[in-house]
Amino acid sequence: MKLDGERTGGSDRRKTIAALARDEARRLRHPFVEVEHFFLGVIGEGGFSARVLERHGIGMEAARAEIARRLPPGTEEVGLGQLPLTREVKKVLDVASDLAEALRNDRAAGAHLILALLRDSSGNVARACRRLGADGAALRRELIDSLDKEAPPAAQADALPFFRRLTDRARKVADLARMTARGLGHEAIGAEHLLLGLIQEGSGVAANVFKNLGVQSEAVRVAIVAQLPPDRGKAAPETLLFGPGAVSAAHRARTEALLFGHRYIGTEHLLLGVIGEKEGAVARVLQESGLDVERAHKEVADHLGLDTKPPDDSIRVPVPPRRGFIGSLKRLWRRLWS
């Protein structure tokens, strides 16, 4: 699916979304802009990402009602001046900007912002989406896959940035995947081989996620092997390249790493990239094993220390952004002499 609604004017779209977010903050009489306002700004902008949200049951009216429940309106009207951004909003904007730069795609501003807003499955926007009936994992997967389709063709050169960022354990997983494919005489490395590599490596975050979710790694390994094409009985090519499935998994792993604010790609990101497959042998086997993609993402977030938010149904009291020491002195000076 192409990002047809967001293919031109990336910076213009970001400005439009930011302006709409400020309008939403003023409508709710909030004197600063929060992540929830940016969420409403993306919906109000009406591009590709807004249509994806609509397909997942999230429209403007319902979203506004949920945000007003979570962030109760203020009591005083807010002026037309520039509203400050909270620290959390600045972090989201940084992540979205890094994503656009790394993926060499400045045209999907709404998609980058929604992914940045959903990067923590326990975050405020993710919680709001769940209350509105959306499956966060499916929503995130559709947006990441859409960005993946904007990438260059599945060629080995396309995977080079991925390999440069691999940690030692993740590189070992890639080597194990290559050895498995070579041993079976396969002509390319697939997502199935990467999953087998993750299981064989056995000591990284991915292995702990499987364990914590009650997924039997050995049963998954046996089921995946049964799904693979039989040994062709002849030698594999001298140089084994990533096939389309593995390239897509690599793209998703790199995107997930960026969303966590990481410049490296570890086994945890590889796991999220591989289980993001919607169809094929990996998807079938993992579904039969009872793996919940959203819970897997949350397990990774737990491991990385991102899951620190209050319960789903809590009403949040927004905290205004900190103001600098010089600004505080100026306001005190004006107060004394006014």
N, C-alpha and C positions, 0 to 999 in steps of 0.2 A: 504494500500500500504506500503510495507516494505522499509526500507532505505537500500536496497541491495547494492547500490553504495557507502555507507558510513558506513558499519557495522564493519570495522576493523581499528585499528590504528588511534584513534581520534586525539591524539596529533601530530602524523605524518601528518595527513591531515591538521591540523591547520598550521603546519610549511610550508607545500607545498603551501597552499593558501596564507600565508604571503609572501613567496618568490615570488610567481606569482604577488602579489599586488605590491611588490617593482619593479619587472620587468616592470609592466605597468606604474608605476610612472616614471621610467627611460625612457621608450619609449616615453612618453609625455614630457620628459625633465622637470619633476617636482622634486625639491630637497627634497621633503618630501612625505609621504604616506597619502592619504586622503581616506575617506569612499568609494568614487567612484572607487578607485584603488582596494580596497578589493572586491567590487562588481564584478569587472572584474576578480579578482583572483578566486572567487568562480566559475564563468563561465568557466574560463580556466582550473580549476582542473578537470572538467568533470564528477563529481559524480552525485548522485541522485538529488541534488538541481539544478545543471546545466540542467538536463533533465526536471525538473519541469519548470524552466524558459523557456526552449525551447518550451515546450507544451503551454506556455502562450505567445509565439511569440517573445521571447527575446533570440537572438543568439549573438555570440561574435562580429560579424561584425557590426551589428546594434547598439549594446551596446557601442562598442568602438567609433563609430561615434557620438552617443549622448553624451558620456562623454567628448569627445574632443570638442564638441560644448559648453558644460557647463563649462569645465575647459580647456580653450585654451592652447595649448602646449607652453612650455617655449622657450626661444631663445638660451640657452646654454646647451651643453651636460652635463649630470650628471655623476659623477664618479661612481666607483664600490664599494665605501664605504657603510656602513650601513646607510640607510636613516631613519630619525626620523619619528615617528608617530605623527599625530596631536592629539589634545585633544579629538576631536570628535571620532576619531578612537579608542583611548584608552577606551572611554566610551562604544563604541559598543563592544569591546573585553571583557570588564568587564561584560556587560549584557549577552553576549553569554556564557561566562564561568559560570556565575551564573545559567543560564538556564540548561547547561549540568550537573552541580552539583545537582541542585534541582530535575531534572528529572531522575537522576541516569543513564544518557545516554551520554557517552563521545564519541560515535561513529558517531554522526551526525553533525560533525563540520560545514559543509556547511549549513545545515538547520538552526542551531543555529545562524550562522552569518547573513544569509539572513533575518531571523525573527528580529534579532537585528537591522539590517539596515532599515527594514520596520516598526519598532515599532512606528515611528511618521509618520502618513500619509501625513504630509507636509514636511517631510525630503527630502534631496537631492536625495537619491536613489529611494524613493517612487515616486518622481516627474519624475525622468528619466524613471521609469517603465511605468508610465501613458503615457508619450510622446511616448513610444514604443508600446502603444496599449494594455498594460496588465491591468487587473482588480486587483488592489491591494488587495481588500478584498478576492477575490477568490484565489489569490496566497498565501496570508497569511493563509487562511483557509486550503488549501491543505497541506501546510507544517505542521501546527499545528495538523491536523488530522493524518498525517503520524507519528508524534512523539507520538500522543495518542495511535496509534495502537502498538507502541513498549512498552507501559506500561503493568504492570501486569494485570491479568484478572479482570473483573468488580466485585470486592468484597468490602465489607464494610471497611476492613482494608486498602484497597487502597485509600479510601477517607479520612482517618484520618488526613494526613498532610493538607488537604484542610480545614477541620473543625477547626484545631488549629489556622489557620490564619484568620478566619472570623472576621470582625469588628462586633460591636453590631448590626448595622442595617442589615448586611448581615446574621448574625445568626438569626435575627428575620425573614428574608425572608425564610431561611431554615425551621424554626419552622412553619411558615404559610404554606409552601409547604407540610410539614408533616401533618398538621392538615387537609388540603384540601384532601390529599390522604386518610387519615384515615376516614374522613367524608363520602367519596364515597365508602368506603370499598375496596379500591385498595390495591394490595399486595406489591407494591413498589412505591417509589417516582420517577416520571419521569421529563423530561425537561419541560413538560407542567405545572406540579405543581410548578416548580421553577419560571416559567414566571408569573403564577398567584400570587405567593408570592411577586414577584417584583412589580407587579401592586398594590396589596393590601397594601404593605408597604408604598408606595406613597410619601415618603419624601426624598428619597436618590437621588443620581446622576442619576440613571436609570430613575426615574420618570421625571426628568428635561430633559433628552435626548429625551424621548418620546414626551414631550411637545414641545421642540424646533424643532423637526422634523415633527410636525403636525400629529403625530400618535394618534388616539383616543384610550386611554387606555381602556375605558369601552367597546368599540366595539371589541377590541382585546380580552378582558376578556370573553365576551359573545361568541365569535367565538371559543375560546379555550375550554370553558366549553362544547360547542356543539360537539367538537371533542373527548372529553374524553369518555371512556367506561361508560355505565350507572352504577348507584349505584347497587352493587351486592346484596344488601339486607342482608348482613351478616357482622359481625365484621371483621375489618382489623387485620392482625397479630399484636401481642403485640409489636414487634420491627419492625418498618418499615425501610427497607434498601433502598439505592439509586439503582434504576434500571440502565441498560446500558446507556440509554439516559442521565440520570442525572449525572452518573459517567463521561461520555464524556464531558458534560458541565462543570463539576467541574475541569477536567483536563485542558480544554481550559481556564477557568477562572484563574486557577493558572498560566498557561503559560502567559496569557495576563498581569497579575499582575507583573510577573518577568520581562517581556519586558518593562514595565513602570518603572522598578527599585523599585518595592514595595515589602515589606516583608509581607504585609497584603493583604487580599482579601476583597474588598468592593462591594457594590451593582453595581458599574460601571464595575468591572471585571466580576461579575456574569452575568450582562446583555450581555457583549461581549461573554461570554461562552455559554449562552443560544441561542443567535441569530446566533451563528456560525454553528448551525445545518443546514445541506444541504438538508435533507429530513425529512419527518414526519409531524405531526400536527403543531408544532411550525413554521417550515419553510413555510408550506402552508399558515397559517394564517398571518404571518408577511409579506409574499410576497403580499398577497391580500390587506393588509393594506397599502402597498406602502412604507414599511420601506426599506431604502437603508443602507446595512451593512457598506459600506465604509463611508458614511456620519455619521452613528452612532459612528464608531470608531473615526472619526474626532471630533465629539461633545465631546466625552470623553477626547480626547487629549486637546481640547480647555479648558475644565473644569479644567484639571490638569496643564494647563499653558505650554503645549509642542508646541502649534501651533504658532511659531514665525518666520517662514521662509518667504523669498521673493516670488513673484509670480512664477508660474510654468515655464514660458519660459525665466526666467532670466539667464544671464550668470554669473557664480559665480567666484569671484576672491579669490583663495585660500589664507588663512592666515597661514603663517608658524608657527609651534609650538613655544611657548615661551621657551627661553633657560634660564637656571638657572644663578643666579648672579655670582657664582664662574666660570662657563663656560665663561660668558661675560668678566670677568677679565682676564682669561687665553688668550682669543682671543685678547683682547686689548694689553696684555703684548707681545704676539707674533708679533703683528702689529708694536709695538714700537721698537722691537729689530730685526726685520727682515730686 
